[in-house]
Amino acid sequence: MSKTTDRIEKEIVLQASPARVWRALTDPAEFGTWFGVRLEGAFVPGERVLGQITSPGYEHIEFELLVERMEPEHVFAYRWHPYAVDPGVDYAAEPMTLVEFRLEAVGDATRLVVVESGFDQLPAARRAEAFRRNAGGWAQQVLNLERHVSSS
């Protein structure tokens, strides 16, 4: 498999139904619990959702995403500014990456594929760091989600 700098892909089989995984992904309170963010508002295609990161060391960071697509129990997608953690930087002029959660039933479980793409569009000065940080971040987030859907 060739190494890409434009997309991160993580796959996991969760021991939970697609309906359960969908709720964990698209209910803002549940999303916030496993993702580490306090959100204001609902996930609605075409709408922005704002919030505050709650993960230790990042509590000073505002969180924003733009909901792109919602196909119940199949696809949830949003755009955001990856690794936008410097409060002194205005990331608004930068392109956003696309995060897609794809769900597929496998028996009583759910195969979840998380893809974040669009890193090659980012400014060169922060592209590699955003990619590296988010690659590690998604590895952790799929485990957080697994724990979340397994415990409820």
Number of C-alpha atoms within 10 A of each C-alpha: 3 4 7 9 14 16 17 21 15 15 15 15 16 24 18 20 19 22 15 17 24 24 16 22 23 19 14 18 18 19 19 20 17 19 22 18 23 20 21 16 13 15 22 14 15 11 14 18 18 17 16 18 21 18 13 8 8 14 14 14 17 18 20 18 20 20 21 18 16 18 12 13 21 16 18 22 22 23 21 21 21 24 15 16 16 12 10 6 8 9 15 9 7 12 17 20 21 21 23 21 21 19 24 16 17 14 10 10 16 23 20 22 17 23 18 24 19 19 24 16 13 19 11 10 8 13 18 16 13 17 23 13 12 17 17 11 13 19 16 13 18 21 13 16 21 19 14 17 20 13 7 8
